[in-house]
Amino acid sequence: MNTTDIKESRLNIRCGHRARALLDKAAAYAQTSVSESVLSHDLVSAGQVAQAHEAITLTPVDFQLHAFAWKVWTFVLACVIFGRLNTRVSLANQAILKK
């Protein structure tokens, strides 16, 4: 983290004596302040946690299924918008849509 960044928010934490001693030692080894050390390491961890909860990883098979479903959805939507959707769908088309 850049030391010239404007810090607009304060975060206070409580920890035990052993945790504080370890944080002080790690910051000294890294030649940073405890705040800087904790913030830089926790930002990496927070980014990983957020990524794990916000990203969806699909297998190739799942990707193909979702891509096909999206194509069907956009086709049906276009038909509805342009008034070309026939209310009777043949049995062959029903079978294709179920796959």
Biopython code that builds the backbone (N, CA, C, O; Angstrom):
import numpy as np
from Bio.PDB.StructureBuilder import StructureBuilder

atoms = [
    (1, "MET", "N", (0.845, -1.188, 0.000)),
    (1, "MET", "CA", (0.000, 0.000, 0.000)),
    (1, "MET", "C", (0.881, 1.239, 0.000)),
    (1, "MET", "O", (1.915, 1.270, 0.667)),
    (2, "ASN", "N", (0.487, 2.226, -0.723)),
    (2, "ASN", "CA", (1.240, 3.454, -0.832)),
    (2, "ASN", "C", (1.038, 4.298, 0.420)),
    (2, "ASN", "O", (-0.095, 4.500, 0.857)),
    (3, "THR", "N", (2.118, 4.788, 0.993)),
    (3, "THR", "CA", (2.005, 5.579, 2.223)),
    (3, "THR", "C", (1.417, 6.956, 1.973)),
    (3, "THR", "O", (1.062, 7.651, 2.925)),
    (4, "THR", "N", (1.306, 7.369, 0.713)),
    (4, "THR", "CA", (0.726, 8.674, 0.418)),
    (4, "THR", "C", (-0.782, 8.591, 0.187)),
    (4, "THR", "O", (-1.425, 9.611, -0.062)),
    (5, "ASP", "N", (-1.352, 7.385, 0.268)),
    (5, "ASP", "CA", (-2.801, 7.245, 0.111)),
    (5, "ASP", "C", (-3.515, 8.005, 1.223)),
    (5, "ASP", "O", (-3.074, 8.007, 2.373)),
    (6, "ILE", "N", (-4.615, 8.644, 0.868)),
    (6, "ILE", "CA", (-5.416, 9.349, 1.857)),
    (6, "ILE", "C", (-6.289, 8.329, 2.573)),
    (6, "ILE", "O", (-7.060, 7.604, 1.944)),
    (7, "LYS", "N", (-6.164, 8.283, 3.862)),
    (7, "LYS", "CA", (-6.939, 7.327, 4.653)),
    (7, "LYS", "C", (-8.174, 8.048, 5.186)),
    (7, "LYS", "O", (-8.073, 8.981, 5.982)),
    (8, "GLU", "N", (-9.326, 7.601, 4.734)),
    (8, "GLU", "CA", (-10.574, 8.271, 5.083)),
    (8, "GLU", "C", (-11.370, 7.547, 6.152)),
    (8, "GLU", "O", (-12.379, 8.065, 6.630)),
    (9, "SER", "N", (-10.933, 6.359, 6.530)),
    (9, "SER", "CA", (-11.700, 5.567, 7.481)),
    (9, "SER", "C", (-10.757, 4.939, 8.495)),
    (9, "SER", "O", (-9.606, 4.628, 8.187)),
    (10, "ARG", "N", (-11.260, 4.760, 9.696)),
    (10, "ARG", "CA", (-10.456, 4.168, 10.763)),
    (10, "ARG", "C", (-11.076, 2.839, 11.149)),
    (10, "ARG", "O", (-12.298, 2.692, 11.175)),
    (11, "LEU", "N", (-10.212, 1.865, 11.451)),
    (11, "LEU", "CA", (-10.649, 0.544, 11.879)),
    (11, "LEU", "C", (-9.898, 0.192, 13.151)),
    (11, "LEU", "O", (-8.667, 0.176, 13.165)),
    (12, "ASN", "N", (-10.624, -0.086, 14.206)),
    (12, "ASN", "CA", (-10.011, -0.483, 15.470)),
    (12, "ASN", "C", (-10.264, -1.961, 15.701)),
    (12, "ASN", "O", (-11.378, -2.447, 15.508)),
    (13, "ILE", "N", (-9.222, -2.679, 16.118)),
    (13, "ILE", "CA", (-9.388, -4.097, 16.433)),
    (13, "ILE", "C", (-8.814, -4.375, 17.814)),
    (13, "ILE", "O", (-7.929, -3.661, 18.285)),
    (14, "ARG", "N", (-9.316, -5.398, 18.443)),
    (14, "ARG", "CA", (-8.784, -5.846, 19.725)),
    (14, "ARG", "C", (-8.189, -7.225, 19.528)),
    (14, "ARG", "O", (-8.744, -8.048, 18.800)),
    (15, "CYS", "N", (-7.068, -7.481, 20.169)),
    (15, "CYS", "CA", (-6.428, -8.789, 20.077)),
    (15, "CYS", "C", (-5.697, -9.078, 21.378)),
    (15, "CYS", "O", (-5.476, -8.188, 22.198)),
    (16, "GLY", "N", (-5.331, -10.322, 21.546)),
    (16, "GLY", "CA", (-4.599, -10.719, 22.746)),
    (16, "GLY", "C", (-3.138, -10.300, 22.671)),
    (16, "GLY", "O", (-2.660, -9.842, 21.633)),
    (17, "HIS", "N", (-2.428, -10.467, 23.805)),
    (17, "HIS", "CA", (-1.025, -10.051, 23.874)),
    (17, "HIS", "C", (-0.148, -10.835, 22.889)),
    (17, "HIS", "O", (0.746, -10.266, 22.262)),
    (18, "ARG", "N", (-0.404, -12.133, 22.758)),
    (18, "ARG", "CA", (0.401, -12.943, 21.843)),
    (18, "ARG", "C", (0.181, -12.523, 20.387)),
    (18, "ARG", "O", (1.128, -12.432, 19.606)),
    (19, "ALA", "N", (-1.078, -12.271, 20.040)),
    (19, "ALA", "CA", (-1.372, -11.839, 18.674)),
    (19, "ALA", "C", (-0.708, -10.501, 18.396)),
    (19, "ALA", "O", (-0.157, -10.293, 17.315)),
    (20, "ARG", "N", (-0.757, -9.594, 19.361)),
    (20, "ARG", "CA", (-0.146, -8.266, 19.183)),
    (20, "ARG", "C", (1.370, -8.386, 19.039)),
    (20, "ARG", "O", (1.972, -7.712, 18.203)),
    (21, "ALA", "N", (1.982, -9.240, 19.848)),
    (21, "ALA", "CA", (3.426, -9.421, 19.760)),
    (21, "ALA", "C", (3.816, -9.977, 18.388)),
    (21, "ALA", "O", (4.814, -9.554, 17.805)),
    (22, "LEU", "N", (3.037, -10.913, 17.883)),
    (22, "LEU", "CA", (3.313, -11.486, 16.567)),
    (22, "LEU", "C", (3.129, -10.438, 15.473)),
    (22, "LEU", "O", (3.932, -10.361, 14.543)),
    (23, "LEU", "N", (2.084, -9.638, 15.580)),
    (23, "LEU", "CA", (1.865, -8.565, 14.598)),
    (23, "LEU", "C", (2.997, -7.539, 14.629)),
    (23, "LEU", "O", (3.457, -7.079, 13.584)),
    (24, "ASP", "N", (3.440, -7.186, 15.834)),
    (24, "ASP", "CA", (4.570, -6.255, 15.963)),
    (24, "ASP", "C", (5.829, -6.836, 15.334)),
    (24, "ASP", "O", (6.551, -6.135, 14.625)),
    (25, "LYS", "N", (6.096, -8.121, 15.591)),
    (25, "LYS", "CA", (7.282, -8.770, 15.049)),
    (25, "LYS", "C", (7.237, -8.815, 13.519)),
    (25, "LYS", "O", (8.224, -8.502, 12.852)),
    (26, "ALA", "N", (6.072, -9.210, 12.966)),
    (26, "ALA", "CA", (5.930, -9.291, 11.509)),
    (26, "ALA", "C", (6.101, -7.915, 10.874)),
    (26, "ALA", "O", (6.742, -7.793, 9.830)),
    (27, "ALA", "N", (5.545, -6.895, 11.482)),
    (27, "ALA", "CA", (5.678, -5.540, 10.947)),
    (27, "ALA", "C", (7.125, -5.076, 10.996)),
    (27, "ALA", "O", (7.600, -4.413, 10.074)),
    (28, "ALA", "N", (7.824, -5.420, 12.066)),
    (28, "ALA", "CA", (9.233, -5.036, 12.180)),
    (28, "ALA", "C", (10.063, -5.719, 11.099)),
    (28, "ALA", "O", (10.926, -5.094, 10.481)),
    (29, "TYR", "N", (9.796, -7.012, 10.871)),
    (29, "TYR", "CA", (10.520, -7.724, 9.818)),
    (29, "TYR", "C", (10.236, -7.111, 8.440)),
    (29, "TYR", "O", (11.127, -7.023, 7.594)),
    (30, "ALA", "N", (9.008, -6.698, 8.232)),
    (30, "ALA", "CA", (8.622, -6.107, 6.942)),
    (30, "ALA", "C", (8.979, -4.631, 6.849)),
    (30, "ALA", "O", (8.800, -4.010, 5.801)),
    (31, "GLN", "N", (9.483, -4.068, 7.943)),
    (31, "GLN", "CA", (9.854, -2.652, 8.034)),
    (31, "GLN", "C", (8.674, -1.743, 7.691)),
    (31, "GLN", "O", (8.806, -0.783, 6.933)),
    (32, "THR", "N", (7.520, -2.074, 8.271)),
    (32, "THR", "CA", (6.313, -1.259, 8.114)),
    (32, "THR", "C", (5.689, -1.075, 9.485)),
    (32, "THR", "O", (6.112, -1.688, 10.465)),
    (33, "SER", "N", (4.694, -0.237, 9.539)),
    (33, "SER", "CA", (3.941, -0.108, 10.781)),
    (33, "SER", "C", (3.013, -1.313, 10.923)),
    (33, "SER", "O", (2.755, -2.022, 9.950)),
    (34, "VAL", "N", (2.523, -1.536, 12.112)),
    (34, "VAL", "CA", (1.580, -2.632, 12.332)),
    (34, "VAL", "C", (0.324, -2.404, 11.498)),
    (34, "VAL", "O", (-0.200, -3.336, 10.888)),
    (35, "SER", "N", (-0.149, -1.180, 11.475)),
    (35, "SER", "CA", (-1.345, -0.872, 10.687)),
    (35, "SER", "C", (-1.125, -1.193, 9.215)),
    (35, "SER", "O", (-1.970, -1.817, 8.572)),
    (36, "GLU", "N", (0.016, -0.760, 8.688)),
    (36, "GLU", "CA", (0.329, -0.990, 7.278)),
    (36, "GLU", "C", (0.449, -2.479, 6.981)),
    (36, "GLU", "O", (-0.037, -2.958, 5.956)),
    (37, "SER", "N", (1.098, -3.206, 7.882)),
    (37, "SER", "CA", (1.282, -4.649, 7.699)),
    (37, "SER", "C", (-0.047, -5.396, 7.730)),
    (37, "SER", "O", (-0.326, -6.220, 6.858)),
    (38, "VAL", "N", (-0.860, -5.103, 8.738)),
    (38, "VAL", "CA", (-2.161, -5.767, 8.858)),
    (38, "VAL", "C", (-3.039, -5.421, 7.664)),
    (38, "VAL", "O", (-3.677, -6.303, 7.089)),
    (39, "LEU", "N", (-3.079, -4.165, 7.289)),
    (39, "LEU", "CA", (-3.935, -3.739, 6.186)),
    (39, "LEU", "C", (-3.514, -4.382, 4.866)),
    (39, "LEU", "O", (-4.359, -4.878, 4.121)),
    (40, "SER", "N", (-2.218, -4.376, 4.574)),
    (40, "SER", "CA", (-1.780, -4.931, 3.292)),
    (40, "SER", "C", (-2.049, -6.427, 3.215)),
    (40, "SER", "O", (-2.463, -6.918, 2.165)),
    (41, "HIS", "N", (-1.825, -7.157, 4.287)),
    (41, "HIS", "CA", (-2.062, -8.599, 4.263)),
    (41, "HIS", "C", (-3.549, -8.932, 4.276)),
    (41, "HIS", "O", (-3.982, -9.881, 3.623)),
    (42, "ASP", "N", (-4.317, -8.164, 5.005)),
    (42, "ASP", "CA", (-5.749, -8.465, 5.067)),
    (42, "ASP", "C", (-6.457, -8.079, 3.783)),
    (42, "ASP", "O", (-7.466, -8.694, 3.436)),
    (43, "LEU", "N", (-5.964, -7.084, 3.070)),
    (43, "LEU", "CA", (-6.573, -6.737, 1.788)),
    (43, "LEU", "C", (-6.424, -7.879, 0.788)),
    (43, "LEU", "O", (-7.340, -8.149, 0.012)),
    (44, "VAL", "N", (-5.284, -8.541, 0.805)),
    (44, "VAL", "CA", (-5.087, -9.695, -0.076)),
    (44, "VAL", "C", (-6.084, -10.795, 0.288)),
    (44, "VAL", "O", (-6.745, -11.363, -0.582)),
    (45, "SER", "N", (-6.179, -11.080, 1.568)),
    (45, "SER", "CA", (-7.104, -12.113, 2.036)),
    (45, "SER", "C", (-8.559, -11.735, 1.748)),
    (45, "SER", "O", (-9.349, -12.577, 1.323)),
    (46, "ALA", "N", (-8.904, -10.484, 1.978)),
    (46, "ALA", "CA", (-10.273, -10.031, 1.723)),
    (46, "ALA", "C", (-10.613, -10.138, 0.245)),
    (46, "ALA", "O", (-11.734, -10.502, -0.110)),
    (47, "GLY", "N", (-9.660, -9.827, -0.615)),
    (47, "GLY", "CA", (-9.880, -9.961, -2.056)),
    (47, "GLY", "C", (-10.135, -11.410, -2.451)),
    (47, "GLY", "O", (-10.989, -11.685, -3.293)),
    (48, "GLN", "N", (-9.396, -12.337, -1.846)),
    (48, "GLN", "CA", (-9.584, -13.756, -2.140)),
    (48, "GLN", "C", (-10.950, -14.248, -1.664)),
    (48, "GLN", "O", (-11.619, -15.006, -2.366)),
    (49, "VAL", "N", (-11.359, -13.822, -0.483)),
    (49, "VAL", "CA", (-12.667, -14.218, 0.049)),
    (49, "VAL", "C", (-13.780, -13.667, -0.837)),
    (49, "VAL", "O", (-14.715, -14.389, -1.182)),
    (50, "ALA", "N", (-13.684, -12.401, -1.203)),
    (50, "ALA", "CA", (-14.707, -11.789, -2.063)),
    (50, "ALA", "C", (-14.759, -12.494, -3.415)),
    (50, "ALA", "O", (-15.844, -12.764, -3.931)),
    (51, "GLN", "N", (-13.598, -12.793, -3.990)),
    (51, "GLN", "CA", (-13.544, -13.482, -5.281)),
    (51, "GLN", "C", (-14.210, -14.845, -5.193)),
    (51, "GLN", "O", (-14.957, -15.236, -6.090)),
    (52, "ALA", "N", (-13.941, -15.567, -4.116)),
    (52, "ALA", "CA", (-14.516, -16.905, -3.951)),
    (52, "ALA", "C", (-16.038, -16.864, -3.845)),
    (52, "ALA", "O", (-16.715, -17.800, -4.270)),
    (53, "HIS", "N", (-16.577, -15.784, -3.281)),
    (53, "HIS", "CA", (-18.023, -15.688, -3.114)),
    (53, "HIS", "C", (-18.729, -15.027, -4.294)),
    (53, "HIS", "O", (-19.933, -15.211, -4.473)),
    (54, "GLU", "N", (-18.006, -14.271, -5.089)),
    (54, "GLU", "CA", (-18.638, -13.520, -6.172)),
    (54, "GLU", "C", (-18.430, -14.126, -7.549)),
    (54, "GLU", "O", (-19.179, -13.814, -8.475)),
    (55, "ALA", "N", (-17.443, -14.973, -7.705)),
    (55, "ALA", "CA", (-17.147, -15.563, -9.013)),
    (55, "ALA", "C", (-17.787, -16.943, -9.129)),
    (55, "ALA", "O", (-17.900, -17.676, -8.146)),
    (56, "ILE", "N", (-18.193, -17.275, -10.319)),
    (56, "ILE", "CA", (-18.758, -18.588, -10.603)),
    (56, "ILE", "C", (-17.836, -19.270, -11.606)),
    (56, "ILE", "O", (-17.549, -18.731, -12.675)),
    (57, "THR", "N", (-17.382, -20.453, -11.246)),
    (57, "THR", "CA", (-16.536, -21.220, -12.148)),
    (57, "THR", "C", (-17.343, -22.397, -12.667)),
    (57, "THR", "O", (-17.802, -23.238, -11.894)),
    (58, "LEU", "N", (-17.510, -22.449, -13.974)),
    (58, "LEU", "CA", (-18.292, -23.512, -14.591)),
    (58, "LEU", "C", (-17.374, -24.538, -15.234)),
    (58, "LEU", "O", (-16.317, -24.203, -15.770)),
    (59, "THR", "N", (-17.798, -25.794, -15.170)),
    (59, "THR", "CA", (-17.112, -26.824, -15.926)),
    (59, "THR", "C", (-17.444, -26.604, -17.399)),
    (59, "THR", "O", (-18.416, -25.915, -17.708)),
    (60, "PRO", "N", (-16.664, -27.168, -18.306)),
    (60, "PRO", "CA", (-16.985, -27.001, -19.735)),
    (60, "PRO", "C", (-18.404, -27.473, -20.081)),
    (60, "PRO", "O", (-19.079, -26.856, -20.905)),
    (61, "VAL", "N", (-18.852, -28.556, -19.459)),
    (61, "VAL", "CA", (-20.209, -29.060, -19.729)),
    (61, "VAL", "C", (-21.251, -28.057, -19.235)),
    (61, "VAL", "O", (-22.204, -27.745, -19.949)),
    (62, "ASP", "N", (-21.069, -27.557, -18.020)),
    (62, "ASP", "CA", (-21.999, -26.558, -17.495)),
    (62, "ASP", "C", (-22.012, -25.307, -18.362)),
    (62, "ASP", "O", (-23.069, -24.723, -18.605)),
    (63, "PHE", "N", (-20.839, -24.899, -18.827)),
    (63, "PHE", "CA", (-20.759, -23.728, -19.686)),
    (63, "PHE", "C", (-21.571, -23.936, -20.961)),
    (63, "PHE", "O", (-22.313, -23.049, -21.383)),
    (64, "GLN", "N", (-21.427, -25.108, -21.571)),
    (64, "GLN", "CA", (-22.181, -25.418, -22.785)),
    (64, "GLN", "C", (-23.679, -25.385, -22.517)),
    (64, "GLN", "O", (-24.442, -24.841, -23.315)),
    (65, "LEU", "N", (-24.105, -25.967, -21.389)),
    (65, "LEU", "CA", (-25.535, -25.976, -21.046)),
    (65, "LEU", "C", (-26.068, -24.563, -20.838)),
    (65, "LEU", "O", (-27.152, -24.227, -21.316)),
    (66, "HIS", "N", (-25.310, -23.742, -20.129)),
    (66, "HIS", "CA", (-25.750, -22.368, -19.895)),
    (66, "HIS", "C", (-25.747, -21.566, -21.186)),
    (66, "HIS", "O", (-26.626, -20.732, -21.402)),
    (67, "ALA", "N", (-24.766, -21.814, -22.046)),
    (67, "ALA", "CA", (-24.720, -21.113, -23.333)),
    (67, "ALA", "C", (-25.930, -21.493, -24.182)),
    (67, "ALA", "O", (-26.538, -20.632, -24.817)),
    (68, "PHE", "N", (-26.282, -22.787, -24.197)),
    (68, "PHE", "CA", (-27.447, -23.232, -24.956)),
    (68, "PHE", "C", (-28.729, -22.631, -24.386)),
    (68, "PHE", "O", (-29.583, -22.155, -25.134)),
    (69, "ALA", "N", (-28.860, -22.655, -23.062)),
    (69, "ALA", "CA", (-30.054, -22.085, -22.414)),
    (69, "ALA", "C", (-30.168, -20.597, -22.732)),
    (69, "ALA", "O", (-31.268, -20.095, -22.962)),
    (70, "TRP", "N", (-29.035, -19.889, -22.747)),
    (70, "TRP", "CA", (-29.046, -18.460, -23.062)),
    (70, "TRP", "C", (-29.501, -18.227, -24.505)),
    (70, "TRP", "O", (-30.268, -17.304, -24.778)),
    (71, "LYS", "N", (-29.026, -19.064, -25.422)),
    (71, "LYS", "CA", (-29.436, -18.932, -26.826)),
    (71, "LYS", "C", (-30.935, -19.169, -26.981)),
    (71, "LYS", "O", (-31.607, -18.450, -27.720)),
    (72, "VAL", "N", (-31.458, -20.179, -26.285)),
    (72, "VAL", "CA", (-32.894, -20.456, -26.343)),
    (72, "VAL", "C", (-33.664, -19.281, -25.781)),
    (72, "VAL", "O", (-34.647, -18.840, -26.376)),
    (73, "TRP", "N", (-33.224, -18.764, -24.630)),
    (73, "TRP", "CA", (-33.909, -17.646, -23.978)),
    (73, "TRP", "C", (-33.926, -16.416, -24.887)),
    (73, "TRP", "O", (-34.965, -15.774, -25.037)),
    (74, "THR", "N", (-32.792, -16.086, -25.490)),
    (74, "THR", "CA", (-32.762, -14.905, -26.354)),
    (74, "THR", "C", (-33.606, -15.112, -27.607)),
    (74, "THR", "O", (-34.204, -14.161, -28.110)),
    (75, "PHE", "N", (-33.663, -16.347, -28.119)),
    (75, "PHE", "CA", (-34.500, -16.632, -29.281)),
    (75, "PHE", "C", (-35.975, -16.440, -28.929)),
    (75, "PHE", "O", (-36.713, -15.789, -29.668)),
    (76, "VAL", "N", (-36.398, -17.006, -27.805)),
    (76, "VAL", "CA", (-37.796, -16.879, -27.380)),
    (76, "VAL", "C", (-38.131, -15.416, -27.117)),
    (76, "VAL", "O", (-39.199, -14.943, -27.507)),
    (77, "LEU", "N", (-37.238, -14.707, -26.468)),
    (77, "LEU", "CA", (-37.476, -13.290, -26.181)),
    (77, "LEU", "C", (-37.616, -12.491, -27.476)),
    (77, "LEU", "O", (-38.500, -11.641, -27.590)),
    (78, "ALA", "N", (-36.747, -12.762, -28.448)),
    (78, "ALA", "CA", (-36.831, -12.066, -29.737)),
    (78, "ALA", "C", (-38.151, -12.385, -30.432)),
    (78, "ALA", "O", (-38.766, -11.509, -31.040)),
    (79, "CYS", "N", (-38.583, -13.639, -30.340)),
    (79, "CYS", "CA", (-39.859, -14.020, -30.955)),
    (79, "CYS", "C", (-41.019, -13.290, -30.293)),
    (79, "CYS", "O", (-41.939, -12.835, -30.973)),
    (80, "VAL", "N", (-40.979, -13.177, -28.985)),
    (80, "VAL", "CA", (-42.050, -12.471, -28.264)),
    (80, "VAL", "C", (-42.042, -10.992, -28.643)),
    (80, "VAL", "O", (-43.094, -10.404, -28.892)),
    (81, "ILE", "N", (-40.865, -10.401, -28.686)),
    (81, "ILE", "CA", (-40.761, -8.976, -29.018)),
    (81, "ILE", "C", (-41.279, -8.701, -30.417)),
    (81, "ILE", "O", (-41.996, -7.724, -30.638)),
    (82, "PHE", "N", (-40.925, -9.545, -31.346)),
    (82, "PHE", "CA", (-41.329, -9.316, -32.725)),
    (82, "PHE", "C", (-42.638, -10.010, -33.079)),
    (82, "PHE", "O", (-43.033, -10.014, -34.245)),
    (83, "GLY", "N", (-43.317, -10.595, -32.100)),
    (83, "GLY", "CA", (-44.628, -11.188, -32.309)),
    (83, "GLY", "C", (-44.623, -12.427, -33.178)),
    (83, "GLY", "O", (-45.614, -12.715, -33.849)),
    (84, "ARG", "N", (-43.545, -13.153, -33.179)),
    (84, "ARG", "CA", (-43.448, -14.317, -34.047)),
    (84, "ARG", "C", (-43.470, -15.634, -33.269)),
    (84, "ARG", "O", (-43.165, -16.686, -33.830)),
    (85, "LEU", "N", (-43.812, -15.587, -32.036)),
    (85, "LEU", "CA", (-43.825, -16.808, -31.242)),
    (85, "LEU", "C", (-45.135, -17.530, -31.456)),
    (85, "LEU", "O", (-46.203, -17.013, -31.129)),
    (86, "ASN", "N", (-45.049, -18.707, -31.996)),
    (86, "ASN", "CA", (-46.225, -19.537, -32.203)),
    (86, "ASN", "C", (-46.546, -20.206, -30.872)),
    (86, "ASN", "O", (-45.666, -20.796, -30.246)),
    (87, "THR", "N", (-47.784, -20.119, -30.443)),
    (87, "THR", "CA", (-48.136, -20.690, -29.148)),
    (87, "THR", "C", (-48.119, -22.199, -29.164)),
    (87, "THR", "O", (-48.047, -22.825, -28.107)),
    (88, "ARG", "N", (-48.184, -22.799, -30.339)),
    (88, "ARG", "CA", (-48.085, -24.257, -30.441)),
    (88, "ARG", "C", (-46.660, -24.641, -30.809)),
    (88, "ARG", "O", (-46.161, -24.291, -31.878)),
    (89, "VAL", "N", (-46.028, -25.355, -29.918)),
    (89, "VAL", "CA", (-44.664, -25.805, -30.173)),
    (89, "VAL", "C", (-44.738, -27.291, -30.498)),
    (89, "VAL", "O", (-45.367, -28.062, -29.773)),
    (90, "SER", "N", (-44.101, -27.682, -31.573)),
    (90, "SER", "CA", (-44.163, -29.086, -31.976)),
    (90, "SER", "C", (-43.477, -29.964, -30.936)),
    (90, "SER", "O", (-42.661, -29.488, -30.146)),
    (91, "LEU", "N", (-43.812, -31.231, -30.946)),
    (91, "LEU", "CA", (-43.197, -32.167, -30.011)),
    (91, "LEU", "C", (-41.693, -32.256, -30.231)),
    (91, "LEU", "O", (-40.934, -32.425, -29.277)),
    (92, "ALA", "N", (-41.259, -32.142, -31.479)),
    (92, "ALA", "CA", (-39.826, -32.190, -31.755)),
    (92, "ALA", "C", (-39.105, -30.999, -31.119)),
    (92, "ALA", "O", (-38.024, -31.159, -30.553)),
    (93, "ASN", "N", (-39.688, -29.829, -31.211)),
    (93, "ASN", "CA", (-39.084, -28.651, -30.592)),
    (93, "ASN", "C", (-39.081, -28.756, -29.077)),
    (93, "ASN", "O", (-38.126, -28.324, -28.431)),
    (94, "GLN", "N", (-40.130, -29.322, -28.502)),
    (94, "GLN", "CA", (-40.175, -29.513, -27.052)),
    (94, "GLN", "C", (-39.052, -30.425, -26.602)),
    (94, "GLN", "O", (-38.411, -30.176, -25.580)),
    (95, "ALA", "N", (-38.812, -31.488, -27.369)),
    (95, "ALA", "CA", (-37.741, -32.415, -27.019)),
    (95, "ALA", "C", (-36.392, -31.741, -27.091)),
    (95, "ALA", "O", (-35.529, -31.998, -26.251)),
    (96, "ILE", "N", (-36.187, -30.879, -28.080)),
    (96, "ILE", "CA", (-34.916, -30.172, -28.216)),
    (96, "ILE", "C", (-34.712, -29.224, -27.035)),
    (96, "ILE", "O", (-33.610, -29.138, -26.495)),
    (97, "LEU", "N", (-35.756, -28.518, -26.635)),
    (97, "LEU", "CA", (-35.637, -27.562, -25.542)),
    (97, "LEU", "C", (-35.375, -28.251, -24.204)),
    (97, "LEU", "O", (-34.773, -27.647, -23.316)),
    (98, "LYS", "N", (-35.808, -29.491, -24.040)),
    (98, "LYS", "CA", (-35.593, -30.205, -22.779)),
    (98, "LYS", "C", (-34.152, -30.687, -22.611)),
    (98, "LYS", "O", (-33.726, -30.995, -21.498)),
    (99, "LYS", "N", (-33.413, -30.754, -23.697)),
    (99, "LYS", "CA", (-32.018, -31.253, -23.616)),
    (99, "LYS", "C", (-31.120, -30.274, -22.934)),
    (99, "LYS", "O", (-29.926, -30.533, -22.783)),
]
sb = StructureBuilder()
sb.init_structure("model")
sb.init_model(0)
sb.init_chain("A")
sb.init_seg("    ")
for serial, (resi, resn, name, xyz) in enumerate(atoms, 1):
    if name == "N":
        sb.init_residue(resn, " ", resi, " ")
    sb.init_atom(name, np.array(xyz, "f"), 0.0, 1.0, " ", f" {name:<3s}", serial, name[0])
structure = sb.get_structure()
